[in-house]
Amino acid sequence: MIFNKIHNSARKLIDENPSAAQNKFLRAIGPTRTYGTNYNGYGYTDTVRVYELTRGQVRKYNCIEKERRTRARKNVENIRQLLAKPEKIAEAIYSLNKEAKRQRDIQNKAADAIWGDEITEYDTQMKSLKHHRLHRAKNNKAWLYSIKNDALQKLIAEHDLKPVGYHEFPDVDRLLYEFRGFTFHIEGEIEGIENLGDIDEWIDSNRKRSMPPRKAKLLLRFYLTDKKTSAA
């Protein structure tokens, strides 16, 4: 039996611009109807989706939504367990740092594609896409480095870490910290700190990362907002 009164959660999902996976579910259960209109002698057709669900489809949606919420709750519980392990915090900072460097490489590649060759008619048509890639990578890089620096500052304060030394980079000198087998660079006061030499080349972004960047971002966002984390 088809009924127009949609379950509240389904209606809320539709109104709030459902995600790709949820939208796929709605596409599968939502029939389409084509309407014909006439305007100034021209005929137009418009296809719209009618979200009318059977009771069985509503039950199916509720099961999918329940599974999604269960997975999300388990992910949060897993993240909170990782907060108690300082080595996992360090691993997340390392992973996010490498992801930021990957975005840096994408930005540089896009810049080379824009300004590296002579402008032709075809290149001009493609420049908007290349500029979009460049600025998206630039913004992603800045956001990732911001999270990495905030998390690293908190880690340094919690564990009273001392810099191993500092490296001279082309743009600015950066302190080097080591913690649980990971090394990190961050700007800071270098007076009285040992000079470890200069680094003239970009640090590689393709080193092995055991923690996926998405999980690292989630863990560090919890870490930066959790007041219960303390030195282990």
C-alpha positions as CSV (number, residue, x, y, z in Angstrom):
1,M,0.0,0.0,0.0
2,I,1.4,3.4,-1.1
3,F,0.9,6.2,1.4
4,N,2.0,9.8,1.2
5,K,2.7,10.3,4.8
6,I,6.5,9.6,5.0
7,H,8.2,8.6,8.2
8,N,9.6,11.6,10.0
9,S,13.2,10.4,9.7
10,A,12.8,9.8,6.0
11,R,11.3,13.3,5.5
12,K,14.1,14.8,7.6
13,L,16.6,13.0,5.4
14,I,15.0,14.4,2.2
15,D,14.8,17.9,3.5
16,E,18.5,18.0,4.7
17,N,20.1,17.1,1.3
18,P,20.9,13.4,1.9
19,S,24.4,12.0,1.5
20,A,25.4,10.0,-1.6
21,A,24.7,6.6,0.0
22,Q,21.3,7.7,1.4
23,N,20.4,9.4,-1.8
24,K,21.1,6.1,-3.6
25,F,18.6,4.4,-1.3
26,L,16.0,7.1,-2.0
27,R,16.6,6.8,-5.8
28,A,15.9,3.1,-5.5
29,I,12.6,3.5,-3.8
30,G,11.4,6.8,-5.1
31,P,9.4,6.6,-8.4
32,T,9.7,9.4,-11.0
33,R,6.9,11.2,-12.8
34,T,7.2,13.3,-15.9
35,Y,5.0,16.4,-16.3
36,G,4.4,18.2,-19.5
37,T,4.0,22.0,-19.6
38,N,3.4,24.5,-22.4
39,Y,4.9,28.0,-22.3
40,N,4.5,30.5,-25.2
41,G,3.9,27.7,-27.6
42,Y,6.9,25.6,-26.5
43,G,6.5,22.3,-24.8
44,Y,8.6,21.4,-21.8
45,T,8.8,18.3,-19.7
46,D,10.0,18.1,-16.2
47,T,10.9,14.9,-14.4
48,V,10.5,15.0,-10.6
49,R,11.0,12.3,-8.0
50,V,8.0,11.4,-5.8
51,Y,9.0,10.2,-2.4
52,E,6.2,7.8,-1.7
53,L,7.2,4.9,0.4
54,T,5.5,1.6,1.2
55,R,5.5,0.4,4.8
56,G,8.1,-2.2,3.9
57,Q,10.3,0.5,2.4
58,V,10.0,2.6,5.5
59,R,11.0,-0.4,7.6
60,K,13.9,-1.0,5.3
61,Y,15.0,2.6,5.6
62,N,14.7,2.5,9.4
63,C,17.0,-0.6,9.4
64,I,19.6,1.2,7.2
65,E,19.4,4.3,9.4
66,K,19.8,2.2,12.6
67,E,22.9,0.4,11.2
68,R,24.4,3.8,10.2
69,R,23.9,5.2,13.7
70,T,25.3,2.0,15.3
71,R,28.4,2.3,13.1
72,A,28.8,6.0,14.0
73,R,28.5,5.2,17.7
74,K,31.1,2.5,17.5
75,N,33.4,4.8,15.6
76,V,33.1,7.4,18.4
77,E,33.7,4.8,21.1
78,N,36.8,3.6,19.2
79,I,38.1,7.2,18.9
80,R,37.6,7.8,22.6
81,Q,39.6,4.7,23.4
82,L,42.5,5.9,21.1
83,L,42.5,9.2,23.0
84,A,44.1,7.4,25.9
85,K,47.0,6.2,23.8
86,P,49.6,9.0,23.2
87,E,51.3,6.9,20.5
88,K,48.0,7.0,18.5
89,I,47.8,10.7,18.8
90,A,51.4,11.0,17.5
91,E,50.5,8.6,14.6
92,A,47.4,10.7,13.8
93,I,49.5,13.9,13.7
94,Y,52.1,12.2,11.4
95,S,49.3,10.9,9.1
96,L,47.7,14.3,8.9
97,N,51.0,16.0,8.2
98,K,51.6,13.6,5.3
99,E,48.2,14.3,3.9
100,A,48.9,18.1,4.1
101,K,52.1,17.5,2.1
102,R,50.1,15.5,-0.5
103,Q,47.8,18.5,-0.8
104,R,50.9,20.7,-1.2
105,D,52.0,18.5,-4.1
106,I,48.6,18.7,-5.8
107,Q,48.7,22.5,-5.4
108,N,52.2,22.7,-7.0
109,K,51.2,20.4,-9.8
110,A,48.1,22.5,-10.5
111,A,50.2,25.7,-10.5
112,D,52.7,24.1,-13.0
113,A,49.8,23.2,-15.2
114,I,48.5,26.7,-15.2
115,W,51.6,28.8,-15.6
116,G,54.1,26.2,-16.9
117,D,53.0,26.2,-20.5
118,E,52.0,28.8,-23.1
119,I,48.4,29.7,-23.0
120,T,46.4,28.3,-25.9
121,E,42.7,28.4,-26.6
122,Y,42.2,25.0,-25.1
123,D,44.3,25.9,-22.1
124,T,42.2,29.0,-21.5
125,Q,39.0,26.9,-21.4
126,M,40.6,24.5,-18.9
127,K,42.1,27.2,-16.6
128,S,39.0,27.5,-14.4
129,L,39.1,23.8,-13.6
130,K,42.9,24.0,-12.9
131,H,42.5,27.1,-10.7
132,H,39.7,25.3,-8.8
133,R,42.1,22.4,-8.1
134,L,44.8,24.7,-7.0
135,H,42.8,26.7,-4.6
136,R,41.0,23.6,-3.2
137,A,44.3,21.9,-2.5
138,K,45.7,25.2,-1.0
139,N,42.7,25.5,1.4
140,N,42.9,21.8,2.3
141,K,46.6,22.1,3.0
142,A,46.2,25.2,5.2
143,W,43.3,23.5,7.2
144,L,45.3,20.3,7.7
145,Y,48.4,22.1,8.8
146,S,46.3,24.2,11.3
147,I,44.9,21.0,12.9
148,K,48.4,19.4,12.9
149,N,50.0,22.4,14.6
150,D,47.3,22.8,17.2
151,A,47.4,19.1,18.1
152,L,51.2,19.1,18.2
153,Q,51.3,22.1,20.5
154,K,48.9,20.4,22.8
155,L,50.9,17.2,22.7
156,I,54.1,19.2,23.5
157,A,52.5,20.8,26.5
158,E,50.9,17.6,27.9
159,H,54.1,15.6,27.7
160,D,56.6,18.5,28.3
161,L,58.5,17.7,25.1
162,K,61.8,19.3,24.4
163,P,63.0,20.0,20.8
164,V,65.8,17.8,19.5
165,G,67.1,20.7,17.5
166,Y,66.0,22.8,14.5
167,H,66.3,22.7,10.8
168,E,66.8,25.6,8.4
169,F,64.1,25.6,5.7
170,P,64.1,28.0,2.7
171,D,61.2,30.0,4.2
172,V,61.6,29.7,8.0
173,D,63.5,27.7,10.7
174,R,61.5,25.0,12.3
175,L,62.0,23.1,15.6
176,L,62.3,19.3,15.4
177,Y,60.4,17.2,18.0
178,E,60.5,13.4,18.4
179,F,57.8,11.4,20.2
180,R,57.0,7.7,20.2
181,G,59.0,7.0,17.0
182,F,57.6,10.0,15.1
183,T,59.3,13.3,14.2
184,F,57.6,16.6,13.6
185,H,58.6,20.1,12.6
186,I,56.9,23.2,13.9
187,E,57.8,26.9,14.1
188,G,59.2,28.1,17.4
189,E,61.9,30.0,19.2
190,I,65.3,28.6,18.1
191,E,67.6,30.5,20.5
192,G,69.9,28.1,22.4
193,I,68.7,25.2,20.3
194,E,71.1,23.0,18.3
195,N,71.2,23.6,14.6
196,L,70.7,20.3,12.8
197,G,71.5,21.7,9.3
198,D,69.3,22.9,6.4
199,I,66.6,21.2,4.4
200,D,66.5,22.5,0.8
201,E,64.0,20.0,-0.7
202,W,60.4,19.3,-0.1
203,I,59.9,16.6,2.5
204,D,58.4,13.6,0.8
205,S,54.6,13.1,1.2
206,N,54.6,9.4,0.2
207,R,55.9,7.8,3.3
208,K,53.9,4.9,4.7
209,R,51.0,5.9,6.9
210,S,49.3,3.2,9.0
211,M,46.4,5.4,10.0
212,P,44.1,6.7,7.2
213,P,43.9,10.5,7.0
214,R,40.1,10.5,7.6
215,K,40.5,8.6,10.8
216,A,43.4,10.8,11.8
217,K,41.3,14.0,11.3
218,L,38.5,12.6,13.4
219,L,40.8,11.5,16.2
220,L,42.6,14.9,16.3
221,R,39.3,16.9,16.3
222,F,38.2,14.8,19.3
223,Y,41.7,15.3,20.9
224,L,41.6,19.1,20.5
225,T,38.1,19.4,22.0
226,D,38.5,16.7,24.8
227,K,39.4,18.3,28.1
228,K,40.0,14.9,29.8
229,T,43.2,14.0,27.8
230,S,46.2,14.1,30.0
231,A,49.8,13.0,29.8
232,A,50.3,9.2,29.9
